[in-house]
Amino acid sequence: MENVHLAAENEDDLYSGYNDYNPTFDNEELDNDIGFQQAVRTSHGRRPPMTAKFPGTAIGARPVGTSYGQARTQMSSSMGRPMTGAVQDGAARPMTAVRAAGYSSALTRGSTFDPLGQSKGPAPALEAKMEDSPEEKIKILEKKVNDLIEESCMAYSRGDLQLSLEKAKEAGRKERVLVRQREQTGTADHINLDLTYSVLFNLANQYANNDMFQEALNTYSVIVKNKMFSNAGRLKVNMANIYFKQKNYPKAIKFYRMALDQISNAHKEMRIKIMQNIGVVFVKMGQYSDAITSFEHIMSECPNIKSGFNLILCYYAIGDRDRMKKSFQKLISAPLGIDDEDKYIPASEDPHTNMVIEAIKNDPLHQMERDRKSLAEKYIMTSAKLIAPAIENSFAAGFDWCVDMVKSSQYVELANDLEINKAITYLRQRDFNQEEAVETLKTFEKKDSRVKSAAATNLSFLYFLEKDFDLADRYADMAMSADRYNPAALINKGNTVFVRQDYEKAGEFFKEALRNDSSCTEGLYNLGLTYKKLGRLDEALDCFLKLHAILRNCAQVMFQLACLYEMLEDPHQAIDWLMQLISVTPTDPQVLAKLGELYDTEGDKSQAFQYYYESFRYFPSNIDVIEWLGAYYIDTQFCEKAIQYFERATLIQPTQVKWQLMVASCYRRSGNYQKALDTYKDIHRNFPENVECLRFLVRLCTDMGLKEVQEYATKLKKVEKMKEIREQRVKSGRESSARGRREGSAGSDFEVRPASSSLVHTPPKRVPDMDMRTAPHSEAKHSPVLEQARDSSHSGQGTSTRSERLSAKLRALPGSNEPYEASAQRDIDASYVDTLGPQMERPKTAAKKCIEEDEFADEELGDDLLPE
């Protein structure tokens, strides 16, 4: 009994409610439960449960259907919480114990289904951001700085360097404002260091791009000295590049080495590039041994084409023959890092695979591979041409060694190109080894089509220069048959046809060359010359205008354009093109003389004199320019100044009496009679049968009262009589020859001639005329002051000669007050023969090479002769 505990009256019964019955869980009377049956028959029961207004309270009630009928009683669970579905304070408690999302607890059982709450009207507007807040202002400013950096980079990519620098400066100013704002708001710990680095780095780059090197160095120094920027030491490479541009090589090496020390061995490629820069700087300084050390290290660690080529140059500079050979072997064994060309050849019948191969055949990656391979071939060709004479006792032996090395390397196709280059090198030696060059080129006649076409093209060019047009035509045909799309072969073929004056056919070959290679400037130039020869000036003009768009500063093209406009009777355009040509070749005497001629034709004597005088200053041996300047001074009544020009003409053409007569005439016009008399006497000693000189000697001696007057008068009569006798003989000889021809034609019906005649026909000798191809202005207006005309024997040529035109202009000159102008010019008979003696060789200029219409540009025939 001691262990029995009796409950006190105030203590709760531990088992109270144990036997209580909750009718909600009674499923036997569900058929009689009205609420349950209504839920089953309608969609009311599928609605989400409603939460109670006070879900945590123990008070709640709902009408409960029982087997005894419908009654509304307050039912509670044994724990005191409201039963499921009970109604408390007008709100229905949900049917489940979990409150569903999106449903309001304030809804009653009979409310409308509205899970999205649309019946409450539109949602209230979002709360506007506070743009005036300091943090928001900082974010906006950061975005502006980033936009300015991007605009600066885009302007640089377009080539607008000034705009890129301005944007970079503006970004720097706004970034400083941003930093001050953060300091003022107390958020200096949140400064964006990456943004500051980007601003400074872009600004330094733009300074360097605009050649503001000191400002760029200062900006880079700010970045490098700031320890908060990680990896800033690499920018010392950029500083070294700037010192290299300033040719401050010691400082460049110093900064390259400082950058090299701050780059770990993990970045091997970066270190190799810096070592390569150091080697280049040593080459610039002439320290080849130090440069060799750098390049040798690169070739042992990570060999590449550029370093191998530079290493060969250094060994060539110090003359180390054995090391040159070893370096060449390293160069041709350096990996290129590109795929094999066989990869781009379709090898299966799968259309999908073939389509992919076609797509990647000309993509940027394959183009980069081709560029890299062509650069490597260029370096190898240049190296072979450089070291071939130095590595062996003879050029041929050295070249053969290079060819053998190339044949055993990955550049097998270069061996043929090297042999062709060997032949071209022989040709450049001009005076010897030409036969060896020809034989070397002929060995390629049985090789593959590409090499055969190149060799035949060079042979055609060679024979064309030697004026062996038959062989040139033959090898041009051979080159075309080997490769019909070779533009150089088509141009050579067109040239051989051109010299045979078949201009239409030549034009067709030039057009075909342009269709195969639209950038073939030689074909376009020759096509323009062909149209010019055919008289199709507009088409020729179109060709040369296109060529000028490609070759902006080509003197030959501009001169051809000026000549075409002159032929089209547009002197103003011709003058404009010649002015452009003067800006390219300001010291070309022929172009200056041509400008003087055009201004003279336009009647602008002052401008004509200026350009003729400039031409004379650069080339004082042009007889046409000398003649025009002398005539100009006589026209302007400055005879004393004209004397020096005619004296120079006398030195150039000592066998021409007219220049000495002009000197004497100038002395006479200026009133220096004694000097004029002495000059006439010198002329008489050199040309004793000159009638003009004797007449003036008689007049001068008479007026000066000299005793020699009778002597000169007697000589004058004798010379005039001899002249009359000669003229009569010439006249009678012409009449007899004409009568003989008439008699021969009349008796030709009765005379039988033998098959082989012993008579030898000798063509009449033609007096040589002035060579008008020595200057561009072959139709220049001639001096009006020559007082002589050609001998009467020239009258049968059918065209007026230069001296006759000068004499005609002389007669048109106004009279002078000098005492010896009384006699009319028609009374003065010129008995001297106006022929030219030996002339000085005149230098060829760019304009002179173009004025001859049938002459081609030097580079139009053999673009293969001078490889890159």
QUINORUR-V558677 format. One record per residue. RES is the residue in one letter. PHI is phi as a letter, one per 20 degrees, with the letter a starting at -180 (* if undefined). BURIAL is 1 if it has 16 or more other C-alpha atoms within 10 Angstrom, else 0. D_FIRST is the distance of its C-alpha to the first C-alpha in whole Angstrom. Layout:
# QUINORUR-V558677
res = (RES/RES)
phi = (PHI/PHI)
burial = (BURIAL/BURIAL)
d_first = (D_FIRST/D_FIRST)
This chain:
# QUINORUR-V558677
res = (M/E/N/V/H/L/A/A/E/N/E/D/D/L/Y/S/G/Y/N/D/Y/N/P/T/F/D/N/E/E/L/D/N/D/I/G/F/Q/Q/A/V/R/T/S/H/G/R/R/P/P/M/T/A/K/F/P/G/T/A/I/G/A/R/P/V/G/T/S/Y/G/Q/A/R/T/Q/M/S/S/S/M/G/R/P/M/T/G/A/V/Q/D/G/A/A/R/P/M/T/A/V/R/A/A/G/Y/S/S/A/L/T/R/G/S/T/F/D/P/L/G/Q/S/K/G/P/A/P/A/L/E/A/K/M/E/D/S/P/E/E/K/I/K/I/L/E/K/K/V/N/D/L/I/E/E/S/C/M/A/Y/S/R/G/D/L/Q/L/S/L/E/K/A/K/E/A/G/R/K/E/R/V/L/V/R/Q/R/E/Q/T/G/T/A/D/H/I/N/L/D/L/T/Y/S/V/L/F/N/L/A/N/Q/Y/A/N/N/D/M/F/Q/E/A/L/N/T/Y/S/V/I/V/K/N/K/M/F/S/N/A/G/R/L/K/V/N/M/A/N/I/Y/F/K/Q/K/N/Y/P/K/A/I/K/F/Y/R/M/A/L/D/Q/I/S/N/A/H/K/E/M/R/I/K/I/M/Q/N/I/G/V/V/F/V/K/M/G/Q/Y/S/D/A/I/T/S/F/E/H/I/M/S/E/C/P/N/I/K/S/G/F/N/L/I/L/C/Y/Y/A/I/G/D/R/D/R/M/K/K/S/F/Q/K/L/I/S/A/P/L/G/I/D/D/E/D/K/Y/I/P/A/S/E/D/P/H/T/N/M/V/I/E/A/I/K/N/D/P/L/H/Q/M/E/R/D/R/K/S/L/A/E/K/Y/I/M/T/S/A/K/L/I/A/P/A/I/E/N/S/F/A/A/G/F/D/W/C/V/D/M/V/K/S/S/Q/Y/V/E/L/A/N/D/L/E/I/N/K/A/I/T/Y/L/R/Q/R/D/F/N/Q/E/E/A/V/E/T/L/K/T/F/E/K/K/D/S/R/V/K/S/A/A/A/T/N/L/S/F/L/Y/F/L/E/K/D/F/D/L/A/D/R/Y/A/D/M/A/M/S/A/D/R/Y/N/P/A/A/L/I/N/K/G/N/T/V/F/V/R/Q/D/Y/E/K/A/G/E/F/F/K/E/A/L/R/N/D/S/S/C/T/E/G/L/Y/N/L/G/L/T/Y/K/K/L/G/R/L/D/E/A/L/D/C/F/L/K/L/H/A/I/L/R/N/C/A/Q/V/M/F/Q/L/A/C/L/Y/E/M/L/E/D/P/H/Q/A/I/D/W/L/M/Q/L/I/S/V/T/P/T/D/P/Q/V/L/A/K/L/G/E/L/Y/D/T/E/G/D/K/S/Q/A/F/Q/Y/Y/Y/E/S/F/R/Y/F/P/S/N/I/D/V/I/E/W/L/G/A/Y/Y/I/D/T/Q/F/C/E/K/A/I/Q/Y/F/E/R/A/T/L/I/Q/P/T/Q/V/K/W/Q/L/M/V/A/S/C/Y/R/R/S/G/N/Y/Q/K/A/L/D/T/Y/K/D/I/H/R/N/F/P/E/N/V/E/C/L/R/F/L/V/R/L/C/T/D/M/G/L/K/E/V/Q/E/Y/A/T/K/L/K/K/V/E/K/M/K/E/I/R/E/Q/R/V/K/S/G/R/E/S/S/A/R/G/R/R/E/G/S/A/G/S/D/F/E/V/R/P/A/S/S/S/L/V/H/T/P/P/K/R/V/P/D/M/D/M/R/T/A/P/H/S/E/A/K/H/S/P/V/L/E/Q/A/R/D/S/S/H/S/G/Q/G/T/S/T/R/S/E/R/L/S/A/K/L/R/A/L/P/G/S/N/E/P/Y/E/A/S/A/Q/R/D/I/D/A/S/Y/V/D/T/L/G/P/Q/M/E/R/P/K/T/A/A/K/K/C/I/E/E/D/E/F/A/D/E/E/L/G/D/D/L/L/P/E)
phi = (*/f/e/e/d/d/f/e/f/e/e/f/f/f/d/f/n/f/e/f/d/e/f/f/e/e/d/e/d/f/f/e/e/f/f/f/f/f/f/f/f/d/e/f/f/e/f/f/f/e/e/f/f/c/f/e/e/e/d/a/b/b/f/d/e/c/f/e/o/e/b/d/c/e/d/c/f/f/e/n/e/f/f/f/n/f/d/c/l/n/d/e/f/f/f/d/e/d/f/f/f/n/c/e/f/e/f/e/f/e/f/f/f/b/f/e/m/f/f/e/n/f/f/f/f/f/f/f/f/e/f/e/f/f/f/f/f/f/f/f/f/f/f/f/f/f/f/f/f/f/f/f/f/f/f/f/f/e/n/e/f/f/f/f/f/f/f/f/f/f/f/f/f/f/f/f/f/f/f/f/f/f/f/f/e/m/d/f/f/d/f/e/f/f/f/f/f/f/f/f/f/f/f/f/f/f/f/f/f/e/m/e/f/f/f/f/f/f/f/f/f/f/f/f/f/e/f/f/e/e/l/f/f/f/f/f/f/f/f/f/f/f/f/f/f/e/m/e/f/g/f/f/f/g/f/f/f/f/f/f/f/e/d/f/f/f/e/f/f/f/f/f/f/f/f/f/f/f/f/f/f/f/f/f/e/n/e/f/f/f/f/f/f/f/f/f/f/f/f/e/e/b/f/b/f/f/f/f/f/f/f/f/f/f/f/f/f/e/m/e/f/f/f/f/f/f/f/f/f/f/f/f/d/f/f/e/m/c/f/f/f/f/f/e/d/g/d/c/e/f/f/f/f/f/f/f/f/f/f/e/f/c/f/g/f/f/f/f/f/f/f/f/f/f/f/f/f/f/f/f/f/f/f/f/f/f/e/g/f/e/e/c/f/c/f/f/f/f/f/f/f/f/f/f/f/f/f/e/d/f/d/f/f/f/f/f/f/f/f/f/f/f/f/f/f/g/f/f/f/l/f/b/m/f/f/f/f/f/f/f/f/f/f/e/f/d/e/f/f/f/f/f/f/f/f/f/f/f/f/f/f/f/f/f/f/e/m/e/f/f/f/f/f/f/f/f/f/f/f/f/f/f/b/f/e/e/f/f/f/f/f/f/f/f/f/f/f/f/f/e/m/e/f/f/f/f/f/f/f/f/f/f/f/f/f/f/b/f/e/f/f/f/f/f/f/f/f/f/f/f/f/f/f/e/n/e/f/f/f/f/f/f/f/f/f/f/f/f/f/e/d/f/d/e/f/f/f/f/f/f/f/f/f/f/f/f/f/e/l/c/f/f/f/f/f/f/f/f/f/f/f/f/f/e/c/f/d/e/f/f/f/f/f/f/f/f/f/f/f/f/f/f/n/e/f/f/f/f/f/f/f/f/f/f/f/f/f/e/b/f/d/e/f/f/f/f/f/f/f/f/f/f/f/f/f/e/m/d/f/f/f/f/f/f/f/f/f/f/f/f/f/f/c/f/e/e/f/f/f/f/f/f/f/f/f/f/f/f/f/e/n/e/f/f/f/f/f/f/f/f/f/f/f/f/f/e/c/f/d/e/f/g/f/f/f/f/f/f/f/f/f/f/f/e/m/e/f/f/f/f/f/f/f/f/f/f/f/f/f/f/f/f/f/f/f/f/f/f/f/f/f/f/f/f/f/f/f/f/f/f/f/f/f/f/f/f/e/f/f/d/e/d/d/f/f/d/e/e/f/d/e/d/f/f/f/d/f/f/e/f/e/e/e/e/b/f/e/f/d/f/f/e/f/e/d/f/e/c/c/f/f/f/f/e/f/e/e/n/c/f/e/f/f/f/f/f/f/f/f/f/f/e/f/f/f/c/e/f/f/d/d/f/f/f/f/f/e/e/e/e/e/e/e/e/d/d/e/f/d/f/f/d/f/e/d/f/f/f/f/e/f/f/f/e/d/e/f/f/e/e/e/c/f/e/f/d/f/f)
burial = (0/0/0/0/0/0/0/0/0/0/0/0/0/0/0/0/0/0/0/0/0/0/0/0/0/0/0/0/0/1/0/0/1/0/0/0/0/0/0/0/0/0/0/0/0/0/0/1/1/1/1/1/1/1/1/0/0/0/1/1/1/1/0/1/1/1/0/0/0/0/0/0/0/1/1/1/1/0/0/0/0/1/1/1/1/1/1/1/0/1/1/1/1/1/1/0/0/0/1/0/0/0/1/1/1/0/1/1/1/0/0/0/0/0/0/0/0/0/0/0/0/0/0/0/0/0/0/0/0/0/0/0/0/0/0/0/0/1/0/0/1/1/0/0/1/1/0/1/1/1/1/1/1/0/1/1/0/0/0/0/1/1/1/1/1/1/1/1/1/1/1/1/0/1/1/0/0/1/1/0/1/1/0/0/0/0/0/0/0/0/0/0/0/0/0/1/1/1/1/1/1/1/1/1/1/1/1/1/1/0/0/0/1/0/0/1/1/0/1/1/1/0/1/1/0/0/0/0/0/0/0/1/1/1/1/1/1/1/1/1/1/1/1/1/0/0/0/0/1/0/1/1/1/0/1/1/1/1/1/1/0/0/0/0/0/0/0/0/0/0/1/1/0/1/1/1/1/1/1/1/1/1/1/0/0/0/0/1/0/1/1/1/0/1/1/1/1/1/1/0/0/0/1/1/1/1/1/1/1/1/1/1/1/1/1/1/0/0/0/0/0/0/1/1/1/0/1/1/1/1/1/1/1/1/0/0/0/0/0/0/0/0/0/1/0/0/0/0/0/0/0/0/0/0/0/0/1/0/0/0/1/0/0/0/0/1/0/0/1/0/0/1/1/0/0/1/1/0/1/1/1/0/1/1/1/1/1/1/0/1/1/1/0/0/1/1/0/1/1/1/1/1/1/0/1/1/0/0/0/0/1/0/0/1/1/1/1/1/1/1/1/1/1/1/1/1/1/0/0/0/0/0/0/1/0/0/1/1/0/1/1/1/0/1/1/0/0/0/1/0/1/1/1/1/1/1/1/1/1/1/1/1/1/1/0/0/0/0/1/0/1/1/1/1/1/1/1/1/1/1/0/1/1/1/1/1/1/1/1/1/1/1/1/1/1/1/1/1/0/0/0/0/1/0/0/1/1/0/1/1/1/1/1/1/0/0/0/0/0/1/1/1/1/1/1/1/1/1/1/1/1/1/1/0/0/0/1/0/0/1/1/0/1/1/1/0/1/1/0/0/0/0/0/0/1/1/1/1/1/1/1/1/1/1/1/1/0/0/0/0/1/0/1/1/1/1/1/1/1/1/1/1/0/0/1/0/1/1/1/1/1/1/1/1/1/1/1/1/1/1/0/0/0/0/0/0/1/1/1/1/1/1/1/1/1/1/0/0/1/1/1/1/1/1/1/1/1/1/1/1/1/1/1/1/1/0/0/1/1/1/0/1/1/0/1/1/1/1/1/1/0/1/1/1/1/1/1/1/1/1/1/1/1/1/1/1/1/1/1/0/0/0/1/0/0/1/1/0/1/1/1/0/1/1/0/0/1/0/1/1/1/1/1/1/1/1/1/1/1/1/1/0/0/0/0/0/0/0/1/0/0/1/1/0/1/1/0/0/1/1/0/0/0/0/0/0/0/0/0/0/0/0/0/0/0/0/0/0/0/0/0/0/0/0/0/0/0/0/0/0/0/0/0/0/0/0/0/0/0/0/0/0/0/0/0/0/0/0/0/0/0/0/0/1/1/1/1/0/0/1/1/1/1/1/1/1/1/1/1/1/1/0/0/1/0/0/0/0/0/0/1/1/1/1/1/1/1/1/1/1/1/0/0/0/0/0/0/0/0/0/0/0/0/0/0/0/0/1/1/1/1/1/1/1/1/1/0/0/0/0/0/0/0/0/1/1/1/1/1/1/1/0/0/0/0/1/0/0/0/1/1/1/1/1/1/0/0/0)
d_first = (0/4/5/5/8/10/14/16/19/22/20/22/21/21/22/24/28/27/28/31/35/38/41/43/42/43/46/46/48/50/53/53/52/55/54/54/57/59/58/59/62/63/63/60/58/60/60/58/54/55/52/50/52/49/47/44/43/40/42/45/46/48/49/47/49/46/47/47/50/51/49/48/45/43/41/38/37/33/34/36/39/42/43/46/49/47/50/49/51/54/54/53/50/51/50/49/47/50/53/56/59/62/60/59/56/58/59/58/58/61/63/66/65/67/65/68/68/72/71/71/74/76/74/75/77/76/76/79/80/81/84/85/82/83/81/83/86/85/85/88/90/89/89/93/93/92/95/98/97/97/100/102/101/103/106/107/106/109/111/111/110/111/109/106/107/106/103/102/103/101/98/98/98/95/93/94/93/90/89/90/88/85/85/86/82/81/80/82/80/80/84/85/87/88/89/91/92/94/96/97/98/99/102/103/104/106/108/109/110/112/113/112/111/110/108/106/106/105/102/101/101/98/96/96/96/92/90/87/89/88/91/94/96/97/99/101/103/104/105/107/109/110/112/113/115/116/117/116/115/114/111/110/110/107/105/105/104/101/100/100/98/95/95/93/94/91/94/97/99/99/100/103/104/104/106/108/109/110/112/114/114/116/118/119/120/122/120/120/118/115/115/115/112/110/111/111/107/107/109/107/103/104/107/109/112/113/112/114/117/117/117/120/121/121/122/125/125/126/128/125/127/124/121/122/122/119/118/119/117/114/115/116/112/110/107/108/104/105/105/108/110/110/106/108/110/109/108/106/107/104/104/101/102/105/104/102/105/107/105/104/108/109/106/105/104/107/109/108/108/112/112/111/113/116/115/115/118/120/119/120/123/124/123/125/128/128/127/130/133/131/129/132/136/137/135/136/134/131/131/131/128/126/126/125/122/121/122/119/117/115/117/120/121/122/125/127/127/128/131/132/131/133/136/136/136/139/141/140/142/145/148/146/144/145/146/143/140/142/142/138/138/140/137/135/137/135/131/129/129/128/129/133/133/132/135/137/136/137/141/142/141/143/146/146/146/149/151/151/150/150/148/145/145/145/142/140/140/139/136/135/135/133/131/132/129/130/132/134/136/136/138/140/141/142/144/146/147/147/150/152/152/150/147/146/145/143/141/140/139/137/135/134/133/131/129/128/127/127/127/130/132/135/135/135/138/140/140/141/144/144/144/146/149/149/149/146/145/142/140/141/140/137/136/137/135/132/133/133/129/128/130/130/133/135/139/140/138/139/143/143/141/144/147/146/145/149/150/148/150/147/148/146/143/145/145/141/140/143/141/138/140/141/137/137/140/141/144/146/149/150/147/149/152/151/149/153/154/152/152/156/156/154/157/155/157/155/152/154/156/152/151/154/154/151/152/155/153/150/153/157/158/158/161/160/158/161/164/162/161/165/166/163/165/168/167/166/169/168/170/169/166/167/169/166/164/168/168/165/166/169/167/165/168/171/173/173/175/174/171/174/176/173/173/177/177/174/176/179/177/175/179/179/182/183/180/180/184/182/179/182/184/181/180/184/184/181/182/186/186/184/186/183/184/187/188/186/187/191/189/188/191/193/191/191/195/194/197/194/195/198/196/193/195/197/194/192/195/195/191/192/195/193/190/192/194/190/189/192/192/188/189/192/190/187/190/191/188/187/191/190/187/189/191/189/187/190/191/188/189/192/190/189/186/185/182/181/183/184/183/180/179/178/176/177/176/173/173/169/168/165/162/159/156/156/154/152/154/157/158/159/161/164/166/169/171/172/176/177/176/176/179/181/180/176/177/177/173/173/170/170/170/168/171/173/170/170/174/173/171/173/176/174/173/175/178/178/181/181/185/184/183/186/186/184/181/183/186/184/184/181/183/180/177/174/172/169/169/166/163/160/157/155/151/149/146/143/146/149/147/146/149/150/149/149/147/144/141/140/137/138/139/136/133/132/135/133/129/126)
